[in-house]
Amino acid sequence: MSQLDDYAGELTLEEAWSLLRDQPGATLIDVRTAAEWSFVGVPDLGALGKEARLVEWITFPGGAPNPAFLEQASAGLHPGQPVLLLCRSGARSLAAARALTAAGLGPAYNITAGFEGPLDDAGHRSGGWKHAGLDWRQS
């Protein structure tokens, strides 16, 4: 984990799972869009007795920033409670981690590999939560 001024740092998938497992108050917020949750899937934290929270950073459809993000994401969170942010490949979740930190919440971490991971040389996403053997489900 790296420590940065504007958020708590970056987590690998393994570090994220360990933090969620080992810290009862640690919360995962998936900041992708409702379409991504429906068609691509969501993290399944049932084995940890937890549930991922789903809060759009960018709204769908339209692609505009979610004006209610901080209100929705912070509901039920307490200062000092670890918050792990996840998106498709680590960009939106980085912005969300910075926003939560600026609001006095967290420590807020960015899960760098995201749910689907970055594009490979063939133009396919790989290396994320979904491909790393971590639990997930699709509706």
C-alpha positions as CSV (number, residue, x, y, z in Angstrom):
1,M,0.0,0.0,0.0
2,S,1.3,3.4,-0.8
3,Q,0.4,6.5,1.2
4,L,-0.6,9.6,-0.7
5,D,-1.8,13.0,0.5
6,D,-5.2,12.9,-1.1
7,Y,-6.3,9.3,-0.3
8,A,-5.1,6.3,1.6
9,G,-3.4,4.5,-1.3
10,E,-3.6,1.7,-3.8
11,L,-4.6,-1.8,-3.0
12,T,-4.0,-5.0,-5.1
13,L,-6.9,-7.4,-5.3
14,E,-5.2,-9.6,-2.7
15,E,-4.7,-6.7,-0.3
16,A,-8.3,-5.6,-0.8
17,W,-9.7,-9.1,0.0
18,S,-7.5,-9.4,3.1
19,L,-8.5,-6.0,4.4
20,L,-12.2,-6.7,3.9
21,R,-11.7,-10.1,5.6
22,D,-9.6,-8.9,8.5
23,Q,-11.3,-5.6,9.4
24,P,-15.0,-6.0,10.3
25,G,-15.8,-2.4,9.5
26,A,-14.1,-2.3,6.1
27,T,-16.6,-1.5,3.4
28,L,-16.4,-2.1,-0.4
29,I,-18.1,0.5,-2.6
30,D,-18.4,-0.4,-6.3
31,V,-18.6,2.9,-8.2
32,R,-19.4,1.6,-11.7
33,T,-22.8,2.3,-13.4
34,A,-26.0,0.4,-12.9
35,A,-25.6,-1.0,-16.4
36,E,-22.2,-2.5,-15.5
37,W,-23.6,-4.0,-12.3
38,S,-26.4,-5.6,-14.3
39,F,-24.6,-6.8,-17.4
40,V,-21.0,-7.4,-16.1
41,G,-21.6,-8.5,-12.5
42,V,-20.8,-7.3,-9.0
43,P,-18.4,-8.4,-6.3
44,D,-19.9,-11.1,-3.9
45,L,-18.7,-10.6,-0.3
46,G,-21.1,-13.3,1.1
47,A,-18.2,-15.5,2.2
48,L,-17.1,-12.5,4.4
49,G,-20.6,-11.9,5.7
50,K,-20.6,-8.6,3.9
51,E,-22.3,-7.0,0.9
52,A,-20.7,-4.6,-1.6
53,R,-22.3,-1.2,-1.7
54,L,-23.2,0.0,-5.2
55,V,-23.0,3.8,-5.7
56,E,-22.5,5.3,-9.2
57,W,-19.7,7.8,-9.6
58,I,-20.9,8.6,-13.1
59,T,-24.6,8.2,-13.8
60,F,-26.0,6.0,-16.5
61,P,-27.3,6.8,-18.9
62,G,-25.9,10.2,-19.7
63,G,-22.4,9.9,-18.3
64,A,-22.6,12.9,-15.9
65,P,-21.0,12.9,-12.5
66,N,-23.4,11.7,-9.8
67,P,-24.3,14.8,-7.9
68,A,-25.4,12.7,-4.9
69,F,-22.3,10.5,-4.8
70,L,-20.9,11.8,-1.5
71,E,-24.3,11.6,0.2
72,Q,-25.0,8.1,-1.1
73,A,-21.5,6.7,-0.5
74,S,-21.1,8.2,3.0
75,A,-24.5,6.9,4.3
76,G,-23.6,4.8,7.4
77,L,-19.9,5.4,7.1
78,H,-17.9,6.7,10.1
79,P,-14.5,8.6,10.1
80,G,-11.7,6.1,10.5
81,Q,-13.7,3.3,8.8
82,P,-11.7,1.7,5.9
83,V,-13.5,2.2,2.5
84,L,-12.3,0.3,-0.6
85,L,-13.4,1.7,-3.9
86,L,-13.7,-0.4,-7.1
87,C,-14.6,0.5,-10.7
88,R,-13.9,-1.2,-14.0
89,S,-10.2,-0.6,-14.1
90,G,-9.2,1.7,-11.3
91,A,-9.8,5.3,-12.7
92,R,-13.2,6.2,-11.4
93,S,-12.5,4.5,-8.1
94,L,-9.4,6.6,-7.7
95,A,-11.4,9.8,-8.1
96,A,-14.0,8.5,-5.6
97,A,-11.3,7.6,-3.1
98,R,-10.0,11.2,-3.3
99,A,-13.6,12.6,-3.0
100,L,-14.3,10.6,0.2
101,T,-10.9,11.5,1.7
102,A,-11.6,15.2,1.0
103,A,-15.0,14.8,2.8
104,G,-13.2,13.4,5.9
105,L,-14.1,9.8,5.4
106,G,-11.9,6.7,5.1
107,P,-9.1,5.8,5.0
108,A,-10.3,5.5,1.4
109,Y,-8.4,3.1,-0.9
110,N,-8.4,2.5,-4.6
111,I,-8.4,-1.1,-5.9
112,T,-6.1,-0.6,-8.9
113,A,-7.0,-3.7,-10.9
114,G,-10.8,-2.9,-10.8
115,F,-13.5,-5.4,-11.5
116,E,-12.6,-6.2,-15.1
117,G,-9.0,-5.0,-15.2
118,P,-7.0,-3.1,-17.9
119,L,-7.1,-3.8,-21.6
120,D,-4.5,-6.4,-22.7
121,D,-2.7,-6.4,-26.1
122,A,-5.7,-8.0,-27.8
123,G,-8.1,-5.3,-26.5
124,H,-9.7,-7.5,-23.9
125,R,-10.0,-6.7,-20.2
126,S,-8.3,-9.0,-17.8
127,G,-6.6,-9.1,-14.4
128,G,-9.5,-7.6,-12.4
129,W,-11.7,-8.9,-9.6
130,K,-13.8,-11.0,-12.0
131,H,-10.8,-12.8,-13.5
132,A,-8.7,-13.2,-10.3
133,G,-10.9,-15.9,-8.8
134,L,-12.6,-13.7,-6.3
135,D,-16.3,-14.2,-5.7
136,W,-18.7,-12.3,-8.0
137,R,-22.3,-12.7,-9.2
138,Q,-24.3,-11.5,-12.2
139,S,-28.0,-10.8,-12.2
